[in-house]
Amino acid sequence: MRRALALPCALALLQHAHAAVHAPAAVLGVEAASFGVAASSDSFVDWPRGGRKRCGTLRSPGVSYGWRRDETDHCFPADAADHFVCCVDIQAVGNSLNTDDPSVARHNPLEGPITRNSDASSYSWCVCSVSICTKQLNGTVAWVGVPGDT
């Protein structure tokens, strides 16, 4: 599993989708718990790219900042092509160095968008890999989207 975390988002997505379709729910629950996956809320939100699941305290629409009208408008597309990992309880919000995921730039500054668009009680963000959440941001994966379930 460790090797799969370093793969680009698209390949990681396929592996998660395969596991979700081919494993019984009980097995998925045990596997998720073993990786520190947090429980998610049953409430829904309308993300601009079609996703519906709530992600911690992350807001949609997000705030307008600089040239962006909505800083969270890229989160949780319905097809789970990118930014499909819900990261909550982020502890290292100021860490801008990604050293574990080669599919994402090494300099990956997220502090501003995270602090502007989620609450300090549980900083939350959409990321494109489990390793960005757990390694760079020292957060907890609440859920990993699959096509039709983000």
C-alpha positions, 0 to 999 in steps of 0.5 A: 500500500505504501508504494501506491500512495506515491503514485499519481492521483489517477492511478491511486483513484483507480486502486481506491475505486477497485477496492470499493467495488470489489471488497465487502463493506466490513473489509473496507471499514477495517482497512479504513480504520487501520489507515486512520480514516476519520468518520465522515458526516452524512450531510451534503454540500454542492461542490461546483464540480459535482461532488456532494460529500461534506469535508470537515469544516471546508466551505463551499462556496469558498472565499474570494481571494485575489484572482479567484472567485471561489478558492474551493471551486476545484474541490471534489469533482463528481468523476474524482479525477483530482482533489478527491481526498478529504483531509481533516484535522490538519496539524501542519497547515503551514508546511509548504514542502511536499517531499512524498508525492512526486505527482505534486510540486515540491513547493505546495503552499496551502496555508492561506487557502486552508485557513481562509476556507475552513475553521481552526477547530479542524482545518480541512482541505481537498487534496489529490493524494493521501500522502499530501494529507498525512505526510505534508499536512499531518492531517487525517483522511476523512474519505477518498472519493470515487467516481459518482461518490465524492 
